[in-house]
Amino acid sequence: IGMVVPHAGFIYSGAIATHAYSVLAENGFADTFIILGPNHSGQGSGVSIMTDGAWKTPLGEVKINSNIAKKLYKGIIDKDVSAHMFEHSIEVQLPFLQFIAKDKDLDFVPICMMMQDFDTSIEIGDILADVINQEDKSIVIVASSDFSHAGFNYMSMPPPGMKVEEYAKKQDKNAIANILNMDPENLINRVHQDNITMCGYGPISSMLVAAKKLRASKVELLKYGTSCEVIQSSSCVGYGALVVY
């Protein structure tokens, strides 16, 4: 029903993301993918969808499913191309899907979230679930998010005596616990209360709201890792791959 995947440079987070995409490949490829990502650039509307066109990657073009996108274009979800122009969180998922698809048809719907509060997540999740329930095709919701951004580069310093990667792992453990419990409201509360510097908690929360309405019953953490496992640094970003059944 849903996935959580990272969106950093492939050298850092690609190996983590492949755990989720491997499960997707083994359990049957979906007809359409709705990809939710955070808005890093600050451009465009608070919640932005594209309803037409195609996105180009080094592996070719991927068409937007206009039929489903236009059904999702309602309520808080605005149609705004500008929010997607300089945003990477959604586009970096496409090469994984293209590689798995091979010769199969592949299309997607991109939704970029600048607003990530719980009320927004509820409305988006409800819209997603209602549209998916009306479709006779298989649809997977992909929530794109990195986890904690710790260290000097991100102005999120660990307590004295704690290594930056230890701090990232500690923060992420609390966030992941709420995802595993399928508790989107408490996930957002903990992000704010504990200053967990994950960038896509809104997309994850929206996916969980939809997944629960679609009768999901299980979340599995497939793999967790950090950028410090790739290149040791004074700053660290956490990455997680999770699937929702």
C-alpha positions in Angstrom: 0.0 0.0 0.0 2.8 2.4 0.9 6.5 2.9 1.2 9.0 5.2 2.9 12.2 5.8 1.0 15.0 8.4 1.2 15.9 10.9 -1.4 19.5 12.0 -0.9 22.2 11.5 -3.4 22.3 7.9 -4.5 25.8 7.4 -3.2 24.5 8.2 0.3 21.0 6.8 0.4 20.6 4.6 -2.7 21.6 1.4 -0.9 18.9 2.0 1.7 16.2 2.8 -0.9 16.9 -0.4 -2.8 15.6 -2.5 0.2 12.1 -1.0 -0.3 12.2 -1.2 -4.1 13.3 -4.8 -3.9 10.2 -5.7 -1.9 8.1 -3.8 -4.5 9.7 -5.8 -7.3 9.2 -9.1 -5.6 5.6 -8.5 -4.6 4.2 -7.3 -7.9 4.7 -4.0 -9.7 1.9 -1.5 -9.2 -0.1 0.1 -12.1 0.5 3.6 -10.8 2.6 5.3 -8.1 1.6 8.4 -6.2 4.8 10.0 -4.9 4.7 12.4 -2.0 7.7 14.6 -1.3 8.6 17.6 0.8 9.2 21.0 -0.7 12.8 22.0 0.0 12.9 25.0 -2.3 10.1 27.0 -0.8 8.6 27.7 -4.2 5.1 27.2 -5.3 1.9 26.4 -3.4 1.7 24.8 0.0 0.6 21.4 -1.5 1.3 21.1 -5.2 0.4 18.5 -7.8 1.2 18.3 -11.5 -1.6 16.8 -13.6 -0.1 16.6 -17.1 3.2 16.0 -18.9 6.2 13.7 -18.3 9.4 13.8 -16.3 12.7 12.9 -17.9 15.5 11.0 -16.2 18.7 9.4 -17.7 16.5 6.3 -18.2 13.9 8.0 -20.2 10.5 9.7 -19.7 7.9 8.8 -17.1 4.4 10.1 -17.9 2.1 11.6 -15.3 -1.2 9.7 -14.9 -3.4 12.6 -15.8 -6.6 10.7 -15.1 -5.7 10.0 -11.4 -3.9 13.3 -10.9 -7.0 15.3 -12.0 -9.1 13.4 -9.5 -6.6 14.2 -6.7 -6.6 17.9 -7.6 -9.1 19.0 -5.1 -9.3 20.6 -1.6 -5.9 21.6 -0.2 -4.1 20.1 -3.2 -3.3 22.9 -5.7 -2.1 22.5 -9.3 1.3 24.3 -9.4 4.2 23.3 -11.7 6.6 25.8 -10.1 6.9 23.8 -6.8 8.3 20.9 -8.8 10.8 22.7 -11.0 13.8 22.7 -8.5 12.6 19.9 -6.2 14.5 16.6 -6.0 12.6 14.5 -3.5 10.2 13.0 -6.0 12.2 12.8 -9.1 15.0 10.7 -7.6 12.5 7.9 -7.0 11.8 7.5 -10.7 15.0 5.7 -11.8 14.3 3.0 -9.3 10.8 2.5 -10.6 12.0 2.6 -14.2 14.7 0.0 -13.6 12.1 -2.3 -12.0 9.5 -1.7 -14.6 11.7 -2.7 -17.5 9.2 -3.0 -20.4 6.1 -2.6 -18.3 4.0 0.6 -18.5 5.0 3.1 -15.8 3.2 6.3 -14.7 3.1 8.3 -11.6 1.5 11.3 -9.8 3.8 13.9 -8.0 2.6 15.8 -5.0 5.0 18.2 -3.3 4.3 19.3 0.3 5.5 22.5 1.8 2.8 22.4 4.5 3.4 19.4 6.7 1.1 19.9 9.7 -1.3 17.1 10.8 -4.5 18.7 9.5 -2.9 19.0 6.1 -1.8 15.3 6.3 -5.3 14.2 7.2 -6.8 16.0 4.2 -4.3 14.7 1.8 -4.5 11.2 3.2 -8.3 11.2 2.9 -8.2 12.4 -0.7 -5.6 9.8 -1.6 -7.6 7.0 0.0 -10.9 8.0 -1.5 -9.4 8.2 -5.0 -7.5 4.9 -4.7 -10.7 3.2 -3.4 -12.5 4.2 -6.6 -9.8 2.9 -8.9 -9.7 -0.7 -10.2 -5.9 -0.7 -10.6 -3.1 -1.2 -8.1 -1.7 2.0 -6.7 1.3 2.4 -4.3 1.9 5.6 -2.3 5.6 6.4 -2.0 6.5 8.8 0.8 9.9 10.4 0.1 11.8 11.5 3.2 15.3 11.5 4.7 15.4 11.3 8.5 17.5 13.4 10.9 19.9 16.0 9.6 22.4 16.3 12.5 25.6 18.3 12.9 27.0 21.7 12.1 25.9 21.7 8.5 22.2 21.5 9.6 22.5 23.5 12.8 21.3 20.5 14.8 24.0 19.7 17.3 24.2 16.6 19.4 24.5 16.9 23.2 28.1 17.2 24.5 29.9 13.9 24.4 27.6 12.3 21.8 28.8 11.5 18.3 26.7 13.1 15.6 25.7 9.7 14.1 24.6 8.5 17.5 22.4 11.5 17.9 20.9 11.0 14.5 20.1 7.4 15.2 18.6 8.3 18.6 16.3 10.9 17.1 15.3 8.6 14.2 14.5 5.7 16.5 11.7 7.8 18.1 10.4 8.8 14.7 10.5 5.3 13.3 8.7 3.9 16.3 5.6 6.1 15.5 5.7 5.0 11.8 5.8 1.4 12.9 2.8 2.1 15.2 1.0 3.7 12.3 0.6 6.8 14.4 0.9 9.8 12.0 -0.3 12.4 14.6 2.2 11.4 17.2 4.9 11.2 14.6 4.3 14.9 13.8 4.1 15.8 17.5 7.4 14.0 18.3 9.1 15.7 15.3 8.2 19.1 16.8 8.7 18.2 20.5 12.1 16.5 20.0 13.3 18.7 17.2 13.7 15.7 14.9 15.0 17.3 11.7 13.5 14.9 9.2 12.3 16.7 6.1 9.4 14.6 4.9 7.3 13.8 8.0 4.3 15.3 6.3 4.4 13.0 3.2 4.9 10.0 5.6 2.0 11.1 7.8 -0.2 11.6 4.7 0.7 8.1 3.4 -0.1 6.6 6.8 -3.5 8.3 7.0 -4.3 7.0 3.6 -2.9 3.5 4.3 -5.1 3.1 7.5 -8.2 4.1 5.5 -7.1 1.5 2.9 -7.0 -1.1 5.7 -3.3 -1.5 6.1 -2.3 -3.5 9.1 1.4 -3.7 9.2 4.5 -1.6 8.8 8.0 -3.2 8.4 11.4 -1.5 8.8 13.6 -3.0 6.1 16.8 -1.1 6.6 18.1 2.0 8.4 21.5 3.6 7.9 23.2 7.0 7.9 25.5 9.0 5.6 28.3 8.5 8.1 28.4 4.9 7.2 29.3 6.0 3.6 31.5 8.9 4.3 32.5 9.9 7.9 31.7 13.6 8.5 31.0 16.1 11.2 27.4 16.1 9.9 25.1 13.1 9.5 21.8 12.3 7.8 19.6 9.3 8.6 17.8 7.1 6.0 15.1 4.5 6.4 13.3 2.1 4.1 9.9 1.0 5.3 6.9 -0.7 3.7 3.2 -0.7 4.6 1.0 -3.7 3.9 
